[in-house]
Amino acid sequence: MKQVTVQRHTGSNDFSYVLVTAVHNEEESIGSTIDSILRQTVPPDTWVIISDSSTDGTDSVIRDRESTCRFIRYIRLERSDSGRNFAHKVNALRVGRDFLKDREYKFIGILDGDISLESDYYEELFKKFVENERLGIAGGYVYEKQGTQWIPRPFNRVISVPGGIQVFRRECYEDVGGLVPLETGGEDWCAEIMARMKGWQVRSFPELKVLHLKRTATADGILRGRYRLGLMDQALGSHPLFEFVKCSLRIREKPFVIGSLVRFAGFLSGYFRRRKTRMPDDFVRYLRHEQTERLHRAMKGFFLKSSDHY
């Protein structure tokens, strides 16, 4: 097969980076994800794609692209447990990270197999890192398709980066110790909190557009996904009041109202059953301090805004 030639245009900056992708049955989307990376103005030095016990045509798509691209490395994992456990994804990503342990690079990116990026995405993102030496984790804003239009995902936030597109400065990644495997997910949120605890900044940039090729938390059904998110929040130690406010604000997100109620029910089921928080005490204290500070700022802003009407 013809070898794909990619152009590297970095100017005077060192934008050397690697990518790690863990996929399970992503035959329909992984090809589009790979094609969007092949179009990057700054391609990765190495991209490790791990097929985690896929049973569809995912492996064939990856192997086909690997044969024509110098930087793709394909790994196949087999496991006896076929059930859905979000720790499996992190364990697969760790296999990819171990493959890269002797490589030299400035940045490491986690990329899901259902993402499509504009051709200058990584080049523009690395410019943000150059401008801010304390920027530890960064990414763009996620768009999802509704009808024929791509619209920003509800609750994109400047202060948080979705796990499927997180890019770490290498020093930050090593500071937080990589990703923590958690049964209910949340390894991306966990990494952000630990990064801030270490003094790093976390930012998403609205001007950098990311296409998510399938809706969030739909792999096991929307409501089951919402319930799992509630369990995740409880496992990480989220403050009950903050969780209530967050779920209340998300009644505008489909499925309207019921999705928020199911998420809060998931949180309460873990909280009242006294499921043990998976994280250390200092982590939980830091998280809850952040959350109460955000609540205080929101309340202050609300009352200041309300006073303008009197």
Secondary structure, DSSP 8 states (H G I E B T S, - for coil): ---B------TTS---EEEEEEESS-TTTHHHHHHHHHT-SS--SEEEEEEES--SSHHHHHHHHHTTBTTEEEEEE--S--S--HHHHHHHHHHHHHHTTT---SEEEE--TTEEE-TTHHHHHHHHHHH-TTEEEEEEEEEEEETTEEEE-TT--TT---GGG-EEEHHHHHHHTS----TT--HHHHHHHHHHHTT-EEEEEEEEEEEESS-TT-TT-HHHHHHHHHHHHHHHT--HHHHHHHHHHGGGSSSTTHHHHHHHHHHHHHHHTT---SS-HHHHHHHHHHHHHHHHHHHHHHHHHHHTT-
